[in-house]
């Protein structure tokens, strides 16, 4: 669900596979001279929108139940 909605780039089975893929991604980003501070700032902005949307959806679902 999160992949389809663009919240995460990938999902993996288990901690070991997740760590392996995180290291690969880190190596790719470092090769591009990636600026982690800019990326972190952008993700915080995006996640605040995602959390607000999820909250609205949860509230809407609760209203249909009660």
N, C-alpha and C positions, 0 to 999 in steps of 0.2 A: 504494500500500500504506500509506504513512504517513498519508495523508488519511483512508482508511477506518478506520484504527486510532486516529485522533484525536491523532496525534503532532504533525502540522502542520495549520494551517487551510487552506492552499492551496499549489498548486505551479504553477510558471510555466516557460515555455520561454525560456531564456536570461537573461543577467544584466540586460539592459535592461528586460525585462518584469518581472522580479523586483523591480528597484529601483523601477519605476513603481508597482507594487502595494504595496511597503513604504511608500512615501511616502504613498499614499492611506490605508493603515491607520494610519500615524502621525498623519495629520491627523484621522482619526475619533477616535482615542484621546485626542488633545489636546483635542478639542472636548468630550469627556466628563470632562475634568479628571482623566485617568488618572494613577495613581501607579505609575510605572515600577519603583520599588524593590520594592513589594509584588508586582507582576507577575513581576519577575525572580526573587524568592525562591520564589514558587509554581512557576514553570517549573523551577527547579533541583530542587525536590522531585519534581515529576512526572517529569522526565527521569532522575532517579536510579532511579526505579521502572521506567521504560521500559528503561534500560540493563541493569538486573538481569534483567528478563524476556527481553530479547534474548539476553543471555549464557546464560541457562538454556536457551533454545531452541537456540542454537548448540551448546552442549554436548550436548544431547539428540540433535541431528542427527549430530554427530560420533560419538556412541556407536553409532548405527545403521550408520554407514559402516565403522567399524573393529572 
